[in-house]
Amino acid sequence: MIAVSNKKYYAFSKVNKSIYDYITENYANISFLSIQELSVKIGVSPASITRFAKEMGFSGYPAMQKEIQNDLKQDILPMKEIKVSIGEASDDGAVLLKTINQNIKGLQTVYNDKLRVHFSTAVDILLQAEKIYIFGMRSSYSMAYYSSFMLSQFMGNVELLESGRESLYDRLHYTSCKDVLMVVGFSRYTKLTTKVTQHFHNRQSPIIAVTDSLSSPLAAYADASLIVPNNNAYSFSSAITVLNALIIAVGGRDKEGTLEEMKQREALVLENDIYM
């Protein structure tokens, strides 16, 4: 992903911001545009695009375009896969075994160097946050809720944002650049998820995106993009695995403090007779 930190973004010139914004918002289309076509669409000169590419660490626009093309090769498979699976379903046992094997195969292909780097960045971001906001909608809400619940077992600065509450925008009003957003969203991306992400981006808050594609509108704003392709009949097993690893890695940075906090919370739960 052609991405920069918020600090570097706000240090860009007006022209570079225009180029960066267009590229991140139209990531999937850049592969097909010549430098002349791109310059017309953005309204800047080809020379400005070349200078931008060099500032991003490439030898020029063709090298940057090739990197984008390589990124997009790893994008999500069409959503038609789940429809095909339903259409082919027959024996219950065969469906169960096939789905398990698909998930195993998906998990085996999740790990890569880019994910490793962004994963470590995400851990650093969460540990430095004054407050951690977590947001996801529709099917992604379950993963947002799970992450919020698990992190709150040893962190006291975690808040789950919920779209159904009228106070959502009231809560967003008080966010600052010291806060962090961890947003979970998979295709098809909801407008509200993108708007919430844009809000934190405008506040210069660090953003962690757990999503399925480098061309995702969430990844375009993220400081750390945890890309987990949804290529297993629309299963979220890979995403949950990455989120579990993130929770463990965050807690593992201060093992003694984390375990002591969890011990105290467990004692409180037992004291109040919450479970059967």
N, C-alpha and C positions, 0 to 999 in steps of 0.2 A: 504494500500500500504506500502511495506517495503521500506521506503524512509528516507533519511537523508538530512540535509542542506549541501550546498557546503562547508561550513567551516569544518563540521565534516568529510565530504568525503575526503578532502585534508589532514586531520589529520590521516586518516587510514594508516595502514601499506600496503606495496605492495601486500601482500597476501589478506588482507581484501578488498582492492580495486578490486582485481581480482574476489573475491567471489561476492562482491556487484554488479559489472558490469555484471557478468554472470546472476545473479538472475534477475536483472532489465531488461536485454535484452531478457531473456527467461522465463518471469514470469509465463506464462500459462503452461509451461512444468514442473515446479518445483513440482507441485502436484503429479506427477507420478514417481519422481525419489527418490530412496533410498539415504541415505547419502553416501553409497559406490559408487553408480552410479554417483552422483553429483561430488564426489571428483575426479573421473576419468575424467569427462568432463572438469572440471576446471583445473585439474593438481595440486591439493593441497590435503593434508591429511584430513581424516574424522575429526581428532582432531581439525584441523584449522577451519573447518566448524562449529563444536560445539562451539569453542571459539568465532567465529563471531556471532553466534546466541545469545550467552549470552551477548555479547557486545551490541547487538541490543535490549536487554531487555527480551529475552525469556529464558526459562529454558534449552532449547536445540534445536536441529534441528527439532524433531517431533513437538514441539510447534510452531516453526516458520512456518513449512510447513502447519500446520493446519490453521494458520492465513491467509496464502496465499490462501488456499482452500476456506476459508470463504469469502475472498475478491472476488475470481473469480466466486462465486455463483451469484454475483450481476452484472456480465458482460452482455454485450449486447446480445439481441436476434438476430438470423440470419437475414440477409438482405432479405430473401425470403418473409418476411411479406408484404412488399410493392407489390411484385409480386402477392401474394395471394389476396391482397385487390383489385388490378386492375382486376384480373381474376374474382372476385366475384361482381364487380361493375355492378349495373343495373340502378335503379332509382336514378336520380341526387339528389333529396332531401334526400334519405336514405344515400347516400354517404356523403353528407354534415353533417348530424346529427351524423353518425357513427364516422367521423373524429373528430368532435368537442368533442364527448364523449371520444374518445381515448386520445385526448390531455388533457382533464380534468383529466382522470385517471392517465396519465403520470405525470402531475404536482403534483398530490396528493402523489405520491410515490418518488418524487425527494429528499425531505428533509431527512437528517439523520445526526447523530452526526459527522461523519467524514467530510461530506460536510461543516457543520457549522464551524468546526475547520479550515479546509483548506481555507474556505471563509474569515475568519478573518485574517488569515495569508496573503492571497492575498491582502487584503485592506492595511495591514501594508507595504507590499512589494511595492505596487504602490505609496504610500505616501512617501516612503524613496528614490524613484528612482531619479537619476539625469536626466535620459531620459527614456521614456517608448516607446518601439517598439512593434507594434502589427502586427501579421502575420497570414494569413490563405489563403488557396487555394481552388479553385473550389467552391463547395457549401458553404464551410466555409469562403470564402472571404467576403460574405455578412455580416456575423457576425463580422468579423474583422473590416470591414469598418464602420459598425454601432457603434461598441465600440470606435473606433478611433474618429469618428465624435462627439459622445456624450461626451467623456472625454475631448476633445479639446475645448468644450464650456466653461470649467472653469479651464483647465490646459494647460499651454503653452509648455509643454515638451513631447507632444505625437506625434509620427510619425508612419504612416501606411507604412509598407514595402510591396512593390508590386512586384510580381514575373516577371511580364512582362517587367519591366524596366531593361535596361542593367546596370544601376548603382546599382543594388541590392548588389552585392558583394563589390562595392566601399563603400557603406554605412556600410556594416557589418565590413569592415576593421577598422572603427573608433569606434566601440563599446568597452566598457570596463566593468569591474566588478561593476561599479557604475550604469550601465544601467540595465534595466529590459526588459525581453521579455514576452509578453502575447501572447501565441500561441493558435490558435483554429484549431482543427483537429478531424475529425470523420472517422470511417472506411468507405471506404478503405483509409488508410493513404498514402499521397504522399511522394515520396522520398525527394523532395525539402523541404517540411515542416520539415521532420526529420533532414535533413542536417542543416537547419537554427537553429533548436533547439539545435543540437549538437554543433554548433558554439558558441552559447551563453553559453552553459554548459562548453565548453573549456575555455571561457573567465572568468569563475567563476561568471557569471552574474546570479542573481536570475531569476527563470523562473516560470511563472504561465501557467498551461496547462488547457484549457477548452476542454475536450475530453469525450469519451463515455465509456472508459474501463480502468480498473486498469492495464491491460496488454498492453495498448496503448504505442507505442514507445515514445510518447510525455510525458506521465505520468512518464515514467522511469527516465526522466531528470528533472522533475519539483520539485520545492520547495513547491509549492501549486498546488494540482491537484483538479480541480473542475469537478468531475465525473458526467456527465449527460447522462444516458443511452438513446440510440436512439431506444426506444421500441414502438414508436407511429406512425407506418407506415412512418417512415423516416421524421418525423416532427421535426423542430428545435424549437418548441415553448418553451420547457423546458429550452433549452440552452439560448434562448433570455431572458427568465424570470430571470435566474441566472445572466446573464450579466447586465440586467437592475438593479437588486439588487446590484451588485458590483459597478456600476456607482453611484447609490444613496448613498451607504455606504461610498464610497470615498469622495463624495461631502459633505456628512453629518458630516465628521470629522471636517470640518471648515465651518460651515453653513454660517456665515456672509461673509467670504471671497469668498465662492463659489457663493452665490447669487449676490454679488456685481460684480464679474467678469462676470456672465451671463447677468446682467443688462447692463453693458458696451458693451458687444458684441451685445446684442439685439439693443441697440441704434445705433451702427455702421451699423448694417444690415438695419435698417429703414432709416438711413441717406443716404445710398447708393441705396435705392429704389430697393432692390433685389427681393422682392416678389410681386406678383400681388395684 
